[in-house]
Amino acid sequence: MANGFRAPDYEHSGGVEVEWYSDGDLDADDYLTEIWIPIREVKEDG
């Protein structure tokens, strides 16, 4: 996991990462958050 991703066929694309947090109680069971990380498939030279 040298690039930080569990799938070695993908890498960070260099784009902007986004974090989203819903309104409400952070400790509530139904509280929502999302983290979007732009990735791209690593192509083998061949």
N, CA, C and O of each residue as an XYZ file, in Angstrom:
184
protein
N       0.839     -1.188      0.000
C       0.000      0.000      0.000
C       0.881      1.247      0.000
O       0.672      2.159      0.800
N       1.840      1.283     -0.876
C       2.806      2.372     -0.936
C       2.155      3.716     -1.280
O       2.609      4.761     -0.815
N       1.095      3.692     -2.093
C       0.458      4.946     -2.486
C      -0.684      5.345     -1.562
O      -1.311      6.382     -1.778
N      -0.967      4.548     -0.538
C      -2.024      4.865      0.413
C      -3.375      4.272      0.060
O      -4.295      4.312      0.877
N      -3.514      3.724     -1.135
C      -4.761      3.109     -1.551
C      -4.641      1.596     -1.439
O      -3.571      1.036     -1.679
N      -5.724      0.942     -1.079
C      -5.702     -0.516     -0.932
C      -5.575     -1.217     -2.275
O      -5.047     -2.327     -2.342
N      -6.039     -0.602     -3.322
C      -5.945     -1.191     -4.654
C      -4.722     -0.600     -5.361
O      -4.693      0.601     -5.632
N      -3.722     -1.417     -5.663
C      -2.488     -0.880     -6.254
C      -2.675     -0.345     -7.671
O      -1.774      0.296     -8.213
N      -3.836     -0.602     -8.278
C      -4.086     -0.131     -9.633
C      -4.604      1.310     -9.687
O      -4.930      1.814    -10.762
N      -4.679      1.968     -8.527
C      -5.202      3.333     -8.479
C      -4.256      4.239     -7.707
O      -3.532      3.798     -6.815
N      -4.281      5.531     -8.078
C      -3.471      6.521     -7.391
C      -4.235      7.837     -7.324
O      -5.208      8.033     -8.051
N      -3.797      8.729     -6.458
C      -4.407     10.051     -6.335
C      -4.206     10.790     -7.652
O      -3.111     10.761     -8.212
N      -5.235     11.445     -8.149
C      -5.132     12.119     -9.449
C      -4.566     13.521     -9.355
O      -4.310     14.151    -10.381
N      -4.365     14.025     -8.141
C      -3.833     15.375     -7.996
C      -4.916     16.435     -7.906
O      -4.614     17.619     -7.751
N      -6.168     16.025     -8.000
C      -7.271     16.975     -7.913
C      -7.589     17.350     -6.470
O      -6.889     16.959     -5.537
N      -8.646     18.105     -6.317
C      -9.058     18.620     -5.015
C      -9.819     17.546     -4.233
O     -10.697     16.882     -4.783
N      -9.487     17.378     -2.968
C     -10.235     16.494     -2.078
C     -11.343     17.304     -1.423
O     -11.152     18.478     -1.103
N     -12.506     16.679     -1.221
C     -13.667     17.369     -0.663
C     -14.148     16.615      0.570
O     -14.243     15.388      0.559
N     -14.452     17.359      1.636
C     -15.075     16.796      2.833
C     -16.428     17.460      3.015
O     -16.547     18.678      2.890
N     -17.448     16.664      3.308
C     -18.801     17.175      3.511
C     -19.325     16.675      4.839
O     -19.169     15.502      5.176
N     -19.943     17.564      5.588
C     -20.488     17.235      6.905
C     -21.943     17.683      6.957
O     -22.254     18.823      6.612
N     -22.838     16.794      7.385
C     -24.247     17.167      7.495
C     -24.458     18.020      8.743
O     -23.616     18.066      9.640
N     -25.594     18.686      8.773
C     -25.969     19.436      9.969
C     -26.421     18.453     11.040
O     -26.875     17.351     10.735
N     -26.293     18.856     12.275
C     -26.815     18.015     13.341
C     -25.779     17.609     14.357
O     -24.676     18.154     14.409
N     -26.158     16.644     15.160
C     -25.362     16.160     16.272
C     -24.254     15.232     15.773
O     -24.545     14.171     15.221
N     -23.013     15.607     15.954
C     -21.867     14.811     15.503
C     -21.836     13.408     16.105
O     -21.278     12.489     15.507
N     -22.425     13.242     17.271
C     -22.412     11.949     17.952
C     -23.631     11.081     17.649
O     -23.717      9.953     18.133
N     -24.570     11.587     16.860
C     -25.790     10.832     16.545
C     -25.476      9.666     15.611
O     -24.601      9.771     14.752
N     -26.186      8.564     15.779
C     -25.992      7.387     14.932
C     -26.294      7.658     13.461
O     -25.746      6.988     12.586
N     -27.160      8.632     13.178
C     -27.525      8.912     11.789
C     -26.790     10.127     11.207
O     -27.169     10.629     10.149
N     -25.754     10.594     11.886
C     -24.959     11.717     11.379
C     -24.177     11.265     10.144
O     -23.637     10.159     10.119
N     -24.116     12.117      9.124
C     -23.469     11.755      7.864
C     -22.261     12.633      7.565
O     -22.274     13.837      7.821
N     -21.229     12.022      7.027
C     -20.082     12.735      6.476
C     -19.655     12.004      5.212
O     -19.902     10.807      5.063
N     -19.016     12.727      4.307
C     -18.464     12.121      3.098
C     -17.100     12.725      2.829
O     -16.871     13.911      3.068
N     -16.201     11.898      2.332
C     -14.884     12.363      1.903
C     -14.695     11.877      0.478
O     -14.755     10.676      0.212
N     -14.468     12.806     -0.436
C     -14.291     12.473     -1.846
C     -12.829     12.683     -2.210
O     -12.287     13.774     -2.031
N     -12.207     11.650     -2.712
C     -10.795     11.697     -3.090
C     -10.703     11.359     -4.576
O     -11.095     10.265     -4.984
N     -10.194     12.278     -5.387
C     -10.088     12.003     -6.816
C      -8.961     11.001     -7.090
O      -7.819     11.198     -6.674
N      -9.308      9.933     -7.792
C      -8.315      8.914     -8.111
C      -8.316      8.647     -9.613
O      -9.239      9.034    -10.330
N      -7.277      7.986    -10.063
C      -7.227      7.544    -11.456
C      -6.593      6.161    -11.484
O      -5.831      5.777    -10.597
N      -6.935      5.438    -12.524
C      -6.374      4.106    -12.691
C      -4.941      4.223    -13.190
O      -4.650      5.025    -14.076
N      -4.063      3.434    -12.627
C      -2.669      3.417    -13.048
C      -2.565      2.480    -14.238
O      -2.919      1.305    -14.146
N      -2.077      3.004    -15.354
C      -1.920      2.197    -16.564
C      -0.480      1.714    -16.657
O       0.463      2.484    -16.472
N      -0.331      0.450    -16.942
C       1.012     -0.089    -17.118
C       1.524      0.281    -18.505
O       0.784      0.211    -19.486
N       2.789      0.674    -18.584
C       3.402      0.937    -19.884
C       3.635     -0.394    -20.570
O       4.145     -1.330    -19.953
N       3.282     -0.487    -21.788
C       3.481     -1.776    -22.421
C       3.367     -1.685    -23.842
O       3.509     -2.690    -24.539
